[in-house]
Amino acid sequence: GTIMTASLPAFTDYEPFRAWRSDPAQWLPIALDIARSHGLTGAAPHVFSTGTNVVMALDEKLILKIFPPFLRPQFVSERGSLAQLRGRLRVAIPEIVAEGERDGWPYLVFTRLPGVFGSEAWLKLSETEKERVLVEIGQTIAEVQRVPLGDLADIEPRWDRFLSAQIEGCRARHERLGLPRKFLDGLDELLRDAERLIPLDRPPVILTGEYIPENFLLSRDSAGWGLSGLIDFGDVMTGWCEYDLLGPSGFMTAGVPRRVRSLFEGY
């Protein structure tokens, strides 16, 4: 007889979902069943514990990513971005092999890129290699931003709404996260400047918001470490080009002038 596979549960928000996700015994049989339904074996499954959604490698070549229903917008962004950017960048990005839905949870199967996660390798890179990677990230951001928007033009949130929501929620967020008083004191002034200085009407470009070490792969060649792949397009939106310089400026240059210059020169 057939073995009944468990159903994916109905979550409406993140915390209970995260607790469930952190115990692969809850979902691995379902994930492998999804793979089988596409004729894929899942011969050497490997669970990735970081990230927002359920992500696992089926083997050396394929990744399965399952999105809970309340994160469907991330599925829409990821699927649309991979389709729109395909064949248009010098750096490798995953290619969609299969897609579907199980119990209202959309999923994607895509190719697994070779290389080492930036988050694993970044600290081991020499200063010269860090500068090289930052140049390549700057170039990649510019390349992505030259791609026409296509269907991504309809993705929410729109830039103007996104920006006003960020400005509106900024003070409360930093109070909640314990920003020191001396910084809170000047915050309202900065936010007033932001409304004036950040353009709302420039032609929008594709933004990932996430050019950070967790979301790219590095490989070594004769010149040392370099950027070899870009992953995770679940937060893609469209808007003002300079927004995407924030992530690497904040998380990778660490205020080192030559690193900052490398990123901006590449861009």
Phi and psi restraints in degrees (value plus and minus 20) as a CYANA .aco file:
   2 THR   PHI    -105.4   -65.4
   2 THR   PSI     127.9   167.9
   3 ILE   PHI    -111.1   -71.1
   3 ILE   PSI     105.8   145.8
   4 MET   PHI     -94.0   -54.0
   4 MET   PSI     106.4   146.4
   5 THR   PHI    -107.9   -67.9
   5 THR   PSI     120.0   160.0
   6 ALA   PHI     -78.1   -38.1
   6 ALA   PSI     137.3   177.3
   7 SER   PHI    -112.2   -72.2
   7 SER   PSI     135.1   175.1
   8 LEU   PHI     -96.1   -56.1
   8 LEU   PSI     113.8   153.8
   9 PRO   PHI     -93.3   -53.3
   9 PRO   PSI     149.3   189.3
  10 ALA   PHI    -121.6   -81.6
  10 ALA   PSI      83.9   123.9
  11 PHE   PHI    -121.9   -81.9
  11 PHE   PSI     127.5   167.5
  12 THR   PHI    -132.9   -92.9
  12 THR   PSI     -36.0     4.0
  13 ASP   PHI    -165.6  -125.6
  13 ASP   PSI     158.4   198.4
  14 TYR   PHI     -92.6   -52.6
  14 TYR   PSI     -64.4   -24.4
  15 GLU   PHI     -79.1   -39.1
  15 GLU   PSI     -72.9   -32.9
  16 PRO   PHI     -80.7   -40.7
  16 PRO   PSI     -55.0   -15.0
  17 PHE   PHI     -82.6   -42.6
  17 PHE   PSI     -63.1   -23.1
  18 ARG   PHI     -84.3   -44.3
  18 ARG   PSI     -60.1   -20.1
  19 ALA   PHI     -82.3   -42.3
  19 ALA   PSI     -62.5   -22.5
  20 TRP   PHI     -85.2   -45.2
  20 TRP   PSI     -63.9   -23.9
  21 ARG   PHI     -82.6   -42.6
  21 ARG   PSI     -52.5   -12.5
  22 SER   PHI     -93.5   -53.5
  22 SER   PSI     -24.5    15.5
  23 ASP   PHI    -137.1   -97.1
  23 ASP   PSI      69.4   109.4
  24 PRO   PHI     -76.5   -36.5
  24 PRO   PSI     -43.4    -3.4
  25 ALA   PHI     -77.5   -37.5
  25 ALA   PSI     -47.6    -7.6
  26 GLN   PHI     -88.9   -48.9
  26 GLN   PSI     -53.8   -13.8
  27 TRP   PHI    -144.8  -104.8
  27 TRP   PSI     -33.5     6.5
  28 LEU   PHI     -77.5   -37.5
  28 LEU   PSI     -64.6   -24.6
  29 PRO   PHI     -79.1   -39.1
  29 PRO   PSI     -56.9   -16.9
  30 ILE   PHI     -88.9   -48.9
  30 ILE   PSI     -63.7   -23.7
  31 ALA   PHI     -79.5   -39.5
  31 ALA   PSI     -64.3   -24.3
  32 LEU   PHI     -87.2   -47.2
  32 LEU   PSI     -53.0   -13.0
  33 ASP   PHI     -86.9   -46.9
  33 ASP   PSI     -59.8   -19.8
  34 ILE   PHI     -79.7   -39.7
  34 ILE   PSI     -66.0   -26.0
  35 ALA   PHI     -78.7   -38.7
  35 ALA   PSI     -66.9   -26.9
  36 ARG   PHI     -79.7   -39.7
  36 ARG   PSI     -56.8   -16.8
  37 SER   PHI     -83.5   -43.5
  37 SER   PSI     -39.0     1.0
  38 HIS   PHI    -123.3   -83.3
  38 HIS   PSI      -7.8    32.2
  39 GLY   PHI      52.9    92.9
  39 GLY   PSI       2.5    42.5
  40 LEU   PHI    -125.8   -85.8
  40 LEU   PSI     123.4   163.4
  41 THR   PHI    -103.2   -63.2
  41 THR   PSI     -60.8   -20.8
  42 GLY   PHI      47.9    87.9
  42 GLY   PSI      27.8    67.8
  43 ALA   PHI     -87.8   -47.8
  43 ALA   PSI     -58.7   -18.7
  44 ALA   PHI    -150.5  -110.5
  44 ALA   PSI      50.7    90.7
  45 PRO   PHI     -84.7   -44.7
  45 PRO   PSI     118.9   158.9
  46 HIS   PHI    -156.2  -116.2
  46 HIS   PSI     103.4   143.4
  47 VAL   PHI    -109.7   -69.7
  47 VAL   PSI     110.2   150.2
  48 PHE   PHI    -114.8   -74.8
  48 PHE   PSI     100.9   140.9
  49 SER   PHI    -106.6   -66.6
  49 SER   PSI     -36.7     3.3
  50 THR   PHI    -107.7   -67.7
  50 THR   PSI     156.1   196.1
  51 GLY   PHI      71.9   111.9
  51 GLY   PSI     158.4   198.4
  52 THR   PHI    -115.5   -75.5
  52 THR   PSI     -58.0   -18.0
  53 ASN   PHI    -121.3   -81.3
  53 ASN   PSI    -195.0  -155.0
  54 VAL   PHI    -104.1   -64.1
  54 VAL   PSI      96.3   136.3
  55 VAL   PHI    -150.1  -110.1
  55 VAL   PSI     109.6   149.6
  56 MET   PHI    -164.7  -124.7
  56 MET   PSI     129.5   169.5
  57 ALA   PHI    -107.0   -67.0
  57 ALA   PSI     110.5   150.5
  58 LEU   PHI     -97.7   -57.7
  58 LEU   PSI     -53.2   -13.2
  59 ASP   PHI    -185.6  -145.6
  59 ASP   PSI    -180.6  -140.6
  60 GLU   PHI     -86.0   -46.0
  60 GLU   PSI     -42.7    -2.7
  61 LYS   PHI    -126.0   -86.0
  61 LYS   PSI     -42.0    -2.0
  62 LEU   PHI    -151.8  -111.8
  62 LEU   PSI     126.6   166.6
  63 ILE   PHI    -139.5   -99.5
  63 ILE   PSI     119.6   159.6
  64 LEU   PHI    -133.0   -93.0
  64 LEU   PSI     108.6   148.6
  65 LYS   PHI    -145.1  -105.1
  65 LYS   PSI     101.3   141.3
  66 ILE   PHI    -134.2   -94.2
  66 ILE   PSI     110.4   150.4
  67 PHE   PHI    -128.6   -88.6
  67 PHE   PSI     107.0   147.0
  68 PRO   PHI     -84.6   -44.6
  68 PRO   PSI     132.0   172.0
  69 PRO   PHI     -73.4   -33.4
  69 PRO   PSI     -54.9   -14.9
  70 PHE   PHI     -93.8   -53.8
  70 PHE   PSI     -29.7    10.3
  71 LEU   PHI    -128.1   -88.1
  71 LEU   PSI       1.7    41.7
  72 ARG   PHI     -71.7   -31.7
  72 ARG   PSI     -57.7   -17.7
  73 PRO   PHI     -75.0   -35.0
  73 PRO   PSI     -51.6   -11.6
  74 GLN   PHI     -88.0   -48.0
  74 GLN   PSI     -57.8   -17.8
  75 PHE   PHI     -81.6   -41.6
  75 PHE   PSI     -66.2   -26.2
  76 VAL   PHI     -80.5   -40.5
  76 VAL   PSI     -64.2   -24.2
  77 SER   PHI     -82.9   -42.9
  77 SER   PSI     -68.0   -28.0
  78 GLU   PHI     -83.9   -43.9
  78 GLU   PSI     -69.0   -29.0
  79 ARG   PHI     -82.2   -42.2
  79 ARG   PSI     -66.7   -26.7
  80 GLY   PHI     -83.6   -43.6
  80 GLY   PSI     -60.0   -20.0
  81 SER   PHI     -88.3   -48.3
  81 SER   PSI     -65.6   -25.6
  82 LEU   PHI     -82.5   -42.5
  82 LEU   PSI     -56.5   -16.5
  83 ALA   PHI     -89.2   -49.2
  83 ALA   PSI     -63.7   -23.7
  84 GLN   PHI     -92.1   -52.1
  84 GLN   PSI     -53.4   -13.4
  85 LEU   PHI    -109.7   -69.7
  85 LEU   PSI     -31.0     9.0
  86 ARG   PHI     -75.2   -35.2
  86 ARG   PSI     107.1   147.1
  87 GLY   PHI      53.9    93.9
  87 GLY   PSI     -13.7    26.3
  88 ARG   PHI    -130.6   -90.6
  88 ARG   PSI     -20.8    19.2
  89 LEU   PHI    -142.2  -102.2
  89 LEU   PSI     133.2   173.2
  90 ARG   PHI     -95.4   -55.4
  90 ARG   PSI     -52.1   -12.1
  91 VAL   PHI    -102.2   -62.2
  91 VAL   PSI     128.3   168.3
  92 ALA   PHI     -92.9   -52.9
  92 ALA   PSI     122.0   162.0
  93 ILE   PHI    -150.7  -110.7
  93 ILE   PSI     139.4   179.4
  94 PRO   PHI     -83.5   -43.5
  94 PRO   PSI     132.3   172.3
  95 GLU   PHI    -135.0   -95.0
  95 GLU   PSI     111.1   151.1
  96 ILE   PHI     -91.3   -51.3
  96 ILE   PSI     110.5   150.5
  97 VAL   PHI    -127.2   -87.2
  97 VAL   PSI     -53.8   -13.8
  98 ALA   PHI    -177.5  -137.5
  98 ALA   PSI     136.2   176.2
  99 GLU   PHI    -168.1  -128.1
  99 GLU   PSI     142.5   182.5
 100 GLY   PHI     157.9   197.9
 100 GLY   PSI    -183.3  -143.3
 101 GLU   PHI    -167.3  -127.3
 101 GLU   PSI     120.4   160.4
 102 ARG   PHI    -153.2  -113.2
 102 ARG   PSI     100.8   140.8
 103 ASP   PHI      32.7    72.7
 103 ASP   PSI      16.6    56.6
 104 GLY   PHI      62.3   102.3
 104 GLY   PSI     -19.8    20.2
 105 TRP   PHI    -117.5   -77.5
 105 TRP   PSI      94.7   134.7
 106 PRO   PHI     -94.5   -54.5
 106 PRO   PSI     131.9   171.9
 107 TYR   PHI    -164.7  -124.7
 107 TYR   PSI     139.9   179.9
 108 LEU   PHI    -149.6  -109.6
 108 LEU   PSI     121.7   161.7
 109 VAL   PHI    -131.9   -91.9
 109 VAL   PSI     105.7   145.7
 110 PHE   PHI    -159.6  -119.6
 110 PHE   PSI     148.6   188.6
 111 THR   PHI     -88.1   -48.1
 111 THR   PSI     127.0   167.0
 112 ARG   PHI    -113.9   -73.9
 112 ARG   PSI     109.0   149.0
 113 LEU   PHI    -107.9   -67.9
 113 LEU   PSI     123.8   163.8
 114 PRO   PHI     -93.2   -53.2
 114 PRO   PSI     139.2   179.2
 115 GLY   PHI     102.4   142.4
 115 GLY   PSI     157.8   197.8
 116 VAL   PHI    -130.1   -90.1
 116 VAL   PSI     118.1   158.1
 117 PHE   PHI     -75.8   -35.8
 117 PHE   PSI     115.8   155.8
 118 GLY   PHI     -74.4   -34.4
 118 GLY   PSI     -56.4   -16.4
 119 SER   PHI     -85.2   -45.2
 119 SER   PSI     -45.8    -5.8
 120 GLU   PHI    -103.1   -63.1
 120 GLU   PSI     -55.3   -15.3
 121 ALA   PHI    -117.8   -77.8
 121 ALA   PSI     -45.8    -5.8
 122 TRP   PHI     -71.5   -31.5
 122 TRP   PSI     -66.3   -26.3
 123 LEU   PHI     -87.7   -47.7
 123 LEU   PSI     -41.2    -1.2
 124 LYS   PHI    -106.0   -66.0
 124 LYS   PSI     -30.8     9.2
 125 LEU   PHI     -91.4   -51.4
 125 LEU   PSI     125.4   165.4
 126 SER   PHI     -90.9   -50.9
 126 SER   PSI     145.3   185.3
 127 GLU   PHI     -79.6   -39.6
 127 GLU   PSI     -61.0   -21.0
 128 THR   PHI     -81.8   -41.8
 128 THR   PSI     -61.9   -21.9
 129 GLU   PHI     -87.4   -47.4
 129 GLU   PSI     -58.7   -18.7
 130 LYS   PHI     -80.8   -40.8
 130 LYS   PSI     -63.5   -23.5
 131 GLU   PHI     -82.8   -42.8
 131 GLU   PSI     -61.9   -21.9
 132 ARG   PHI     -81.0   -41.0
 132 ARG   PSI     -66.2   -26.2
 133 VAL   PHI     -82.7   -42.7
 133 VAL   PSI     -59.7   -19.7
 134 LEU   PHI     -86.5   -46.5
 134 LEU   PSI     -56.5   -16.5
 135 VAL   PHI     -80.0   -40.0
 135 VAL   PSI     -66.4   -26.4
 136 GLU   PHI     -86.0   -46.0
 136 GLU   PSI     -54.7   -14.7
 137 ILE   PHI     -87.5   -47.5
 137 ILE   PSI     -62.7   -22.7
 138 GLY   PHI     -78.0   -38.0
 138 GLY   PSI     -64.6   -24.6
 139 GLN   PHI     -83.7   -43.7
 139 GLN   PSI     -60.2   -20.2
 140 THR   PHI     -86.0   -46.0
 140 THR   PSI     -62.4   -22.4
 141 ILE   PHI     -77.9   -37.9
 141 ILE   PSI     -66.0   -26.0
 142 ALA   PHI     -83.3   -43.3
 142 ALA   PSI     -59.9   -19.9
 143 GLU   PHI     -83.9   -43.9
 143 GLU   PSI     -65.3   -25.3
 144 VAL   PHI     -79.9   -39.9
 144 VAL   PSI     -59.8   -19.8
 145 GLN   PHI     -94.1   -54.1
 145 GLN   PSI     -33.0     7.0
 146 ARG   PHI    -106.8   -66.8
 146 ARG   PSI     -31.7     8.3
 147 VAL   PHI     -94.0   -54.0
 147 VAL   PSI     114.6   154.6
 148 PRO   PHI     -80.5   -40.5
 148 PRO   PSI     132.2   172.2
 149 LEU   PHI     -88.0   -48.0
 149 LEU   PSI     -56.0   -16.0
 150 GLY   PHI      34.0    74.0
 150 GLY   PSI    -158.2  -118.2
 151 ASP   PHI     -86.2   -46.2
 151 ASP   PSI     -37.8     2.2
 152 LEU   PHI     -86.7   -46.7
 152 LEU   PSI     -35.1     4.9
 153 ALA   PHI     -79.9   -39.9
 153 ALA   PSI     -43.8    -3.8
 154 ASP   PHI    -113.3   -73.3
 154 ASP   PSI     -19.9    20.1
 155 ILE   PHI     -92.6   -52.6
 155 ILE   PSI     118.0   158.0
 156 GLU   PHI    -112.5   -72.5
 156 GLU   PSI     136.1   176.1
 157 PRO   PHI     -98.3   -58.3
 157 PRO   PSI     127.4   167.4
 158 ARG   PHI     -88.2   -48.2
 158 ARG   PSI     132.4   172.4
 159 TRP   PHI     -74.1   -34.1
 159 TRP   PSI     -66.6   -26.6
 160 ASP   PHI     -84.3   -44.3
 160 ASP   PSI     -60.1   -20.1
 161 ARG   PHI     -89.7   -49.7
 161 ARG   PSI     -60.6   -20.6
 162 PHE   PHI     -77.7   -37.7
 162 PHE   PSI     -68.7   -28.7
 163 LEU   PHI     -85.6   -45.6
 163 LEU   PSI     -64.3   -24.3
 164 SER   PHI     -85.9   -45.9
 164 SER   PSI     -54.8   -14.8
 165 ALA   PHI     -85.5   -45.5
 165 ALA   PSI     -60.1   -20.1
 166 GLN   PHI     -83.1   -43.1
 166 GLN   PSI     -63.9   -23.9
 167 ILE   PHI     -84.7   -44.7
 167 ILE   PSI     -63.4   -23.4
 168 GLU   PHI     -83.0   -43.0
 168 GLU   PSI     -61.1   -21.1
 169 GLY   PHI    -112.6   -72.6
 169 GLY   PSI     -20.8    19.2
 170 CYS   PHI     -83.5   -43.5
 170 CYS   PSI     -70.9   -30.9
 171 ARG   PHI     -82.2   -42.2
 171 ARG   PSI     -67.0   -27.0
 172 ALA   PHI     -81.0   -41.0
 172 ALA   PSI     -60.0   -20.0
 173 ARG   PHI     -81.1   -41.1
 173 ARG   PSI     -66.8   -26.8
 174 HIS   PHI     -91.5   -51.5
 174 HIS   PSI     -50.3   -10.3
 175 GLU   PHI     -85.3   -45.3
 175 GLU   PSI     -63.0   -23.0
 176 ARG   PHI     -83.1   -43.1
 176 ARG   PSI     -56.8   -16.8
 177 LEU   PHI    -107.6   -67.6
 177 LEU   PSI     -17.8    22.2
 178 GLY   PHI      58.9    98.9
 178 GLY   PSI      14.3    54.3
 179 LEU   PHI     -81.4   -41.4
 179 LEU   PSI     111.9   151.9
 180 PRO   PHI     -75.7   -35.7
 180 PRO   PSI     125.0   165.0
 181 ARG   PHI     -70.3   -30.3
 181 ARG   PSI     -62.0   -22.0
 182 LYS   PHI     -81.1   -41.1
 182 LYS   PSI     -48.1    -8.1
 183 PHE   PHI    -104.2   -64.2
 183 PHE   PSI     -57.1   -17.1
 184 LEU   PHI     -80.4   -40.4
 184 LEU   PSI     -54.5   -14.5
 185 ASP   PHI     -79.2   -39.2
 185 ASP   PSI     -57.9   -17.9
 186 GLY   PHI    -113.8   -73.8
 186 GLY   PSI     -15.9    24.1
 187 LEU   PHI     -87.2   -47.2
 187 LEU   PSI     -62.3   -22.3
 188 ASP   PHI     -80.9   -40.9
 188 ASP   PSI     -58.0   -18.0
 189 GLU   PHI     -82.8   -42.8
 189 GLU   PSI     -66.3   -26.3
 190 LEU   PHI     -79.3   -39.3
 190 LEU   PSI     -61.1   -21.1
 191 LEU   PHI     -87.5   -47.5
 191 LEU   PSI     -55.9   -15.9
 192 ARG   PHI     -83.6   -43.6
 192 ARG   PSI     -63.2   -23.2
 193 ASP   PHI     -79.9   -39.9
 193 ASP   PSI     -62.8   -22.8
 194 ALA   PHI     -77.6   -37.6
 194 ALA   PSI     -62.1   -22.1
 195 GLU   PHI     -80.8   -40.8
 195 GLU   PSI     -53.5   -13.5
 196 ARG   PHI    -103.2   -63.2
 196 ARG   PSI     -57.7   -17.7
 197 LEU   PHI    -108.8   -68.8
 197 LEU   PSI     -48.1    -8.1
 198 ILE   PHI    -111.7   -71.7
 198 ILE   PSI      97.5   137.5
 199 PRO   PHI     -89.8   -49.8
 199 PRO   PSI     122.8   162.8
 200 LEU   PHI    -125.6   -85.6
 200 LEU   PSI     -31.2     8.8
 201 ASP   PHI    -135.8   -95.8
 201 ASP   PSI     -10.0    30.0
 202 ARG   PHI     -92.1   -52.1
 202 ARG   PSI     134.5   174.5
 203 PRO   PHI     -78.6   -38.6
 203 PRO   PSI     106.8   146.8
 204 PRO   PHI     -91.8   -51.8
 204 PRO   PSI     130.0   170.0
 205 VAL   PHI    -146.4  -106.4
 205 VAL   PSI     150.1   190.1
 206 ILE   PHI     -94.1   -54.1
 206 ILE   PSI     105.0   145.0
 207 LEU   PHI    -138.1   -98.1
 207 LEU   PSI     115.5   155.5
 208 THR   PHI    -118.3   -78.3
 208 THR   PSI     -42.4    -2.4
 209 GLY   PHI      47.1    87.1
 209 GLY   PSI     -16.2    23.8
 210 GLU   PHI    -161.7  -121.7
 210 GLU   PSI      18.4    58.4
 211 TYR   PHI    -100.1   -60.1
 211 TYR   PSI      55.8    95.8
 212 ILE   PHI    -150.6  -110.6
 212 ILE   PSI     139.6   179.6
 213 PRO   PHI     -74.0   -34.0
 213 PRO   PSI     -49.9    -9.9
 214 GLU   PHI     -83.7   -43.7
 214 GLU   PSI     -41.9    -1.9
 215 ASN   PHI    -131.2   -91.2
 215 ASN   PSI      -2.5    37.5
 216 PHE   PHI    -160.7  -120.7
 216 PHE   PSI     145.1   185.1
 217 LEU   PHI    -135.3   -95.3
 217 LEU   PSI     122.9   162.9
 218 LEU   PHI    -137.5   -97.5
 218 LEU   PSI     126.0   166.0
 219 SER   PHI    -154.7  -114.7
 219 SER   PSI     140.0   180.0
 220 ARG   PHI    -122.3   -82.3
 220 ARG   PSI     115.0   155.0
 221 ASP   PHI    -150.6  -110.6
 221 ASP   PSI    -186.7  -146.7
 222 SER   PHI     -80.4   -40.4
 222 SER   PSI     -46.5    -6.5
 223 ALA   PHI    -109.2   -69.2
 223 ALA   PSI     -18.1    21.9
 224 GLY   PHI      87.5   127.5
 224 GLY   PSI    -179.2  -139.2
 225 TRP   PHI     -95.2   -55.2
 225 TRP   PSI     122.4   162.4
 226 GLY   PHI    -168.4  -128.4
 226 GLY   PSI     150.5   190.5
 227 LEU   PHI     -95.4   -55.4
 227 LEU   PSI     107.4   147.4
 228 SER   PHI    -141.7  -101.7
 228 SER   PSI     -38.8     1.2
 229 GLY   PHI    -178.4  -138.4
 229 GLY   PSI     136.0   176.0
 230 LEU   PHI    -146.0  -106.0
 230 LEU   PSI     111.8   151.8
 231 ILE   PHI    -153.1  -113.1
 231 ILE   PSI     147.9   187.9
 232 ASP   PHI      50.7    90.7
 232 ASP   PSI      69.2   109.2
 233 PHE   PHI    -132.1   -92.1
 233 PHE   PSI       6.7    46.7
 234 GLY   PHI     -94.0   -54.0
 234 GLY   PSI     -35.5     4.5
 235 ASP   PHI    -129.4   -89.4
 235 ASP   PSI      -4.9    35.1
 236 VAL   PHI     -81.7   -41.7
 236 VAL   PSI     117.1   157.1
 237 MET   PHI    -164.7  -124.7
 237 MET   PSI    -193.5  -153.5
 238 THR   PHI    -145.0  -105.0
 238 THR   PSI     130.1   170.1
 239 GLY   PHI     151.5   191.5
 239 GLY   PSI    -173.3  -133.3
 240 TRP   PHI     -92.6   -52.6
 240 TRP   PSI     109.0   149.0
 241 CYS   PHI     -72.1   -32.1
 241 CYS   PSI     -61.0   -21.0
 242 GLU   PHI     -89.1   -49.1
 242 GLU   PSI     -35.3     4.7
 243 TYR   PHI     -74.8   -34.8
 243 TYR   PSI     -57.2   -17.2
 244 ASP   PHI     -95.5   -55.5
 244 ASP   PSI     -27.0    13.0
 245 LEU   PHI    -100.4   -60.4
 245 LEU   PSI     -34.3     5.7
 246 LEU   PHI     -83.7   -43.7
 246 LEU   PSI     -67.6   -27.6
 247 GLY   PHI     -76.2   -36.2
 247 GLY   PSI     -80.1   -40.1
 248 PRO   PHI     -84.8   -44.8
 248 PRO   PSI     -53.3   -13.3
 249 SER   PHI     -82.5   -42.5
 249 SER   PSI     -63.0   -23.0
 250 GLY   PHI     -96.1   -56.1
 250 GLY   PSI     -61.4   -21.4
 251 PHE   PHI    -122.6   -82.6
 251 PHE   PSI     -30.3     9.7
 252 MET   PHI    -146.2  -106.2
 252 MET   PSI     -50.5   -10.5
 253 THR   PHI    -100.3   -60.3
 253 THR   PSI     -43.9    -3.9
 254 ALA   PHI      31.2    71.2
 254 ALA   PSI       9.4    49.4
 255 GLY   PHI      54.4    94.4
 255 GLY   PSI     -13.4    26.6
 256 VAL   PHI     -99.1   -59.1
 256 VAL   PSI      96.6   136.6
 257 PRO   PHI     -73.3   -33.3
 257 PRO   PSI     -62.4   -22.4
 258 ARG   PHI     -87.4   -47.4
 258 ARG   PSI     -52.0   -12.0
 259 ARG   PHI     -88.6   -48.6
 259 ARG   PSI     -65.3   -25.3
 260 VAL   PHI     -77.2   -37.2
 260 VAL   PSI     -66.6   -26.6
 261 ARG   PHI     -82.3   -42.3
 261 ARG   PSI     -58.6   -18.6
 262 SER   PHI     -81.0   -41.0
 262 SER   PSI     -66.8   -26.8
 263 LEU   PHI     -78.9   -38.9
 263 LEU   PSI     -69.0   -29.0
 264 PHE   PHI     -90.9   -50.9
 264 PHE   PSI     -53.7   -13.7
 265 GLU   PHI     -88.0   -48.0
 265 GLU   PSI     -60.1   -20.1
 266 GLY   PHI     -81.0   -41.0
 266 GLY   PSI     -60.6   -20.6
